[in-house]
Amino acid sequence: MPLNSPTDSTKKTHSKGMLYVVATPIGNMDDITLRALTVLDQVDLIAAEDTRHTGKLLKYHNIKSHLISYHEHNEKERTPLLIERIASGLSIALVSNAGTPTVSDPGYILLQSAVEKGIKVIPIPGASAGIAALSISGLPTDSFVFIGFCAKKKAKRLKQLQELADEKRTLIFYENPGRILAFMEELADAMGDRDAVLCREMTKLHEEFLRGRLSELKDRLSHRPAVKGECTLLVKGCEENKEVSRDVIRAELIEALDKKGDKISEASRIIAKKYGLSKNEVYEEALKLKRKLHSP
């Protein structure tokens, strides 16, 4: 019978191969469903992002299933092998190092191939860093946008953030600890100094939640020797009811430009922060005004 059958039977009887997409803990090893443990114990093979990492989880729960590595560096070459094994009647569980596979983690190529081949794919839901962070954020949860990791190349990433600047829903980002300070500055420049929540080391011993404006969070973290642990950053969406008249912005920019000691970039930064606007957008407006003011 299939492993998703509502029964307590542990007998392995597969009439046809299946692919199980299994969510695993994001930190605390007890944050895993009973159904996930049953599936991991009964499948013929577990395709893991890191076999050593998943091996610790299996050992903790006394599971002895066979493991095979499946990560971003070998997924293209390993996918045909796994599909072939499923087609032969074996059942395979796909897991990532933490949370739900294919969500900012490897697995999409295998999943897509399985669907194309008509293989039955079964989700085994569980932990997700983005949803866990959203649930305690205090930001609007009725509608949100999951972004995950932004583009690695700076130009592409900044363009992506600019395109998200007018998004009214709560934004959910993943970021590495070594880049989180620079990323928050990029966000503030693109979207304005908005309310945000930084969730670090969730479900682990040093779990931490920081709330405040992006500039405030950046300032608090910058005083630490280092930022450790994977980070989930939630940013409040664009608020229509706080839109500022363009005439007000122009008037303040003209006043700043009239002061010889004020630099355009600094004036733009101050005004953008004051009204929670994109620094880049205010700076572009300042350049237009400067050209107009100095034109013959």
C-alpha positions in Angstrom: 0.0 0.0 0.0 1.2 3.6 -0.6 3.1 5.3 2.2 0.6 8.0 2.4 -2.2 5.6 3.2 -3.9 6.4 6.6 -2.8 3.3 8.4 -0.2 2.2 10.9 1.1 -0.6 8.7 4.8 -0.4 8.1 5.0 -3.1 5.5 6.8 -2.1 2.2 4.5 -3.1 -0.6 5.1 -0.9 -3.7 3.1 -1.7 -6.8 4.5 1.3 -8.5 7.4 3.7 -7.8 6.6 7.1 -6.2 8.4 10.3 -5.3 7.8 11.8 -1.9 8.8 15.4 -1.3 9.5 15.4 2.5 9.8 18.5 4.6 12.5 18.2 7.4 13.3 20.4 10.4 14.8 23.8 10.0 16.8 23.4 13.2 15.2 21.5 16.1 15.2 17.8 15.1 11.9 17.2 16.8 10.1 19.5 14.4 9.1 16.8 12.0 5.8 15.1 11.4 5.0 11.5 12.3 4.0 10.9 8.7 7.4 12.2 7.5 9.2 9.8 9.9 7.1 6.9 8.6 7.9 7.7 5.0 11.6 8.2 5.6 11.7 4.9 7.4 9.8 3.0 4.6 11.1 4.3 1.3 13.7 2.4 -0.7 16.0 5.4 -1.0 16.4 9.0 0.3 17.8 11.6 -2.0 19.4 14.1 0.3 21.0 17.5 -0.3 23.7 16.6 2.1 23.9 12.9 3.2 25.9 13.7 6.3 23.4 16.3 7.5 20.4 14.1 6.8 22.3 11.1 8.3 22.3 12.9 11.6 18.5 13.4 11.4 18.0 9.8 10.6 20.2 8.6 13.4 18.4 10.8 15.8 15.1 9.2 14.9 16.6 5.7 14.6 15.9 5.4 10.8 18.2 3.2 8.7 17.1 3.9 5.1 19.7 4.2 2.4 20.9 7.7 1.3 22.1 9.1 -2.0 23.3 12.6 -2.6 21.2 15.0 -4.6 22.3 18.7 -4.7 22.6 21.6 -7.0 26.0 20.4 -8.3 24.9 16.9 -9.4 21.1 17.2 -9.9 21.2 17.3 -13.7 23.3 14.1 -14.0 21.6 12.3 -11.1 18.0 13.0 -12.0 17.8 10.4 -14.8 19.2 7.7 -12.5 16.6 8.5 -9.8 13.8 8.6 -12.4 14.9 5.2 -13.7 14.8 3.7 -10.2 11.3 5.1 -9.5 10.1 3.8 -12.9 11.4 0.3 -11.9 9.1 0.4 -8.8 11.3 1.9 -6.1 10.0 4.6 -3.8 12.2 7.6 -3.2 12.0 10.5 -0.7 13.5 13.8 -1.6 14.8 15.9 1.3 16.8 19.1 1.6 19.0 20.2 4.5 16.2 22.1 6.1 12.5 22.9 5.4 10.7 21.9 2.2 12.6 20.7 -0.9 12.3 22.7 -4.1 11.5 25.9 -2.1 14.9 27.8 -2.4 16.5 24.3 -2.3 17.4 21.6 -4.9 14.7 19.3 -6.3 12.9 21.2 -9.0 14.6 19.3 -11.9 13.8 15.9 -10.3 10.2 17.0 -9.6 9.7 18.4 -13.1 11.1 15.2 -14.7 8.9 13.0 -12.5 5.8 15.0 -13.5 6.7 14.8 -17.2 7.1 11.0 -16.9 3.7 10.6 -15.2 5.3 9.5 -11.9 3.1 10.1 -8.8 4.5 12.8 -6.6 3.3 13.0 -3.0 4.0 16.0 -0.7 4.8 15.3 3.0 4.4 18.8 4.5 6.1 20.2 7.5 8.6 22.9 8.5 9.2 26.0 6.3 11.4 28.9 7.5 9.4 31.5 5.5 6.0 30.5 7.0 7.5 30.1 10.5 8.9 33.6 10.3 5.7 35.1 8.9 3.6 33.5 11.7 5.4 35.5 14.4 6.4 38.6 12.4 3.6 40.9 13.4 3.5 42.0 9.8 0.4 41.5 7.7 -0.1 37.8 7.0 -3.3 37.8 4.9 -1.3 38.2 1.8 2.5 37.8 1.2 5.1 37.2 -1.5 7.9 34.6 -1.0 11.0 35.7 -2.7 13.6 33.5 -1.1 17.2 34.3 -2.2 17.6 37.2 -4.5 19.8 37.1 -7.6 23.5 36.7 -6.8 24.7 39.3 -9.4 24.4 42.8 -8.0 22.9 44.5 -11.0 20.2 41.8 -11.4 19.5 41.9 -7.7 19.1 45.7 -7.5 16.7 45.5 -10.5 14.7 42.8 -8.8 14.4 44.9 -5.6 13.3 48.0 -7.6 10.6 45.9 -9.3 9.4 44.8 -5.8 9.3 48.4 -4.4 5.6 48.9 -5.2 4.6 45.5 -4.0 1.9 46.0 -1.3 2.1 42.5 0.2 4.6 41.4 2.9 7.9 40.3 1.4 9.8 37.2 2.6 13.5 37.0 1.8 16.3 34.5 2.6 19.8 35.7 3.0 23.2 34.4 4.1 24.5 36.0 7.4 27.6 37.3 5.7 25.5 39.4 3.3 22.6 40.4 5.5 23.9 43.9 6.4 24.6 44.9 2.8 21.3 43.4 1.7 19.3 45.4 4.2 21.0 48.6 2.9 20.1 47.6 -0.7 16.5 47.1 0.4 16.3 50.5 2.1 17.8 52.2 -0.9 15.3 50.5 -3.3 12.2 50.6 -1.1 12.7 53.1 1.6 13.4 52.5 5.3 10.5 50.2 6.0 9.4 48.1 9.0 11.1 44.7 9.0 11.6 41.6 11.0 14.8 39.6 11.0 14.5 35.9 12.1 17.8 34.2 12.9 18.6 30.7 14.0 14.9 29.8 14.2 14.0 26.8 16.4 17.7 26.5 17.5 19.4 27.3 20.8 20.3 30.9 19.8 17.0 31.7 18.1 16.5 35.5 17.7 13.9 37.9 16.3 14.7 41.5 15.7 12.0 44.0 14.8 12.2 47.6 13.6 13.1 49.7 10.6 15.6 48.3 8.2 18.1 51.0 9.2 17.6 50.1 12.9 18.1 46.4 12.3 21.3 47.1 10.3 22.6 49.4 13.0 22.0 46.8 15.8 23.7 44.1 13.8 26.7 46.2 12.7 27.9 46.5 16.3 28.3 42.7 16.6 31.6 41.0 15.8 29.7 38.8 13.3 26.3 37.7 12.3 25.8 33.9 12.4 23.0 31.6 11.3 20.8 31.5 8.3 18.5 34.6 8.1 14.9 35.0 7.1 14.0 38.7 6.6 10.5 40.0 6.3 9.7 43.4 5.0 6.5 45.3 5.1 4.8 46.0 1.8 4.4 49.4 0.2 1.6 51.4 1.9 -0.6 53.5 -0.3 -2.0 55.6 2.5 1.5 57.0 3.3 2.2 58.2 -0.2 3.8 61.7 -0.2 3.0 64.4 -2.6 5.7 64.7 -5.3 5.5 68.5 -4.9 6.5 68.1 -1.2 9.5 66.0 -2.2 10.5 68.5 -4.9 10.2 71.4 -2.5 12.5 69.7 0.0 15.0 68.7 -2.7 15.1 72.3 -4.0 15.7 73.6 -0.5 18.5 71.1 -0.1 20.1 71.9 -3.5 20.1 75.6 -2.6 22.4 74.9 0.3 25.8 74.7 -1.3 27.2 72.4 1.4 24.6 69.7 0.8 25.5 66.9 -1.5 22.7 65.5 -3.7 23.3 61.9 -2.6 23.2 62.8 1.1 20.1 65.0 0.7 18.4 62.2 -1.2 19.2 59.7 1.5 17.8 61.9 4.3 14.6 62.7 2.4 14.1 59.1 1.3 14.5 57.9 4.9 12.2 60.6 6.2 9.3 59.5 4.0 10.1 55.8 3.7 10.9 56.1 0.0 13.4 54.6 -2.4 16.7 56.5 -2.2 17.4 55.8 -5.8 14.0 57.2 -6.9 14.5 60.4 -4.8 18.1 60.7 -6.1 16.8 60.5 -9.7 14.3 63.3 -9.0 17.1 65.4 -7.5 19.2 65.0 -10.6 16.3 66.1 -12.8 15.7 69.2 -10.6 19.4 70.1 -10.6 19.6 70.0 -14.4 16.4 72.1 -14.5 17.7 74.6 -12.0 21.0 75.1 -13.8 19.7 75.1 -17.3 19.9 78.5 -19.1 
